[in-house]
Amino acid sequence: MRKIPLKTTTELKIKGIKGFLERKVTPFGTGAKVNCPKEYLGKEVYLAIKDEYKEGNKKTERRKSRVEKKA
């Protein structure tokens, strides 16, 4: 299976968008998928991967502390 390179950046500016969706990536066979409404079938999209440990988020702060304890 080929690996698609990730373009690393900390900021993304896009003009002419309709809006955005925040979804969770879920397993699908040997890959992964992101659910999206059918009305966007055939549309061009960008998939932005958020930093897992965003500062100030209580849920990710707890997860971050658990990961640090294991290390």
N, C-alpha and C positions, 0 to 999 in steps of 0.2 A: 504494500500500500504506500502511495506517495505521501510525503509530509508537506503541507502547505506552510511556507514561512510566514511568521507573524511580523508585521511592521510595528516596531516598538516606538511609542510616543506617549507623552503624558497629557496631551491636549488635542482635541479634534474640533475643527470648525467646518461646518457644512452649510451651504446656502441652498435655499429652495426645497426644504424638507416639509412634509405634511405634519410630522410629529415624531414621537419615538415611543418604543415599548420597552419595558424592563421585564425580562424573562429569565428563567433558570435553564441552563443546559442540562438535558437529560440523556441517559444512555439509549442507544438505538443500534442493536446488533453489535458490530465491532467498532462503531463510531459513536457519534452524538448528534443531537438535534435540538432545535429551538422552535417551540410552537409559535405560530403566527396566524392571524385570521386569513381566511381564504380570499378576502378582497384584495390582498397584496400578491396573489399568485402572479408570477411573471414580472414583478417589479424588481428594480435594482435596489439592493439593500447593503448597508454596512453593518458589520458585526463588531461591536466594540467590547473588549474584554476588560471588566472592571478589576481594579486592584483588590484582592481578597481581603486585605487588612486595612480598610479605609479607617483613618483615625476618627475617633468620636462615635463610631457605631458600636453600641454595647454588645451586640451579638458577635461581631467579629473580634472585639476586644477579648471576650471570653475565650473564643476559639484560638486566638493568638496566644493567650497565656497558657492554654493547654498544650499547644505545639511547643512553646518555649520550655515547658516543664519536662516534656519528653526528651528534648535535646540535651 
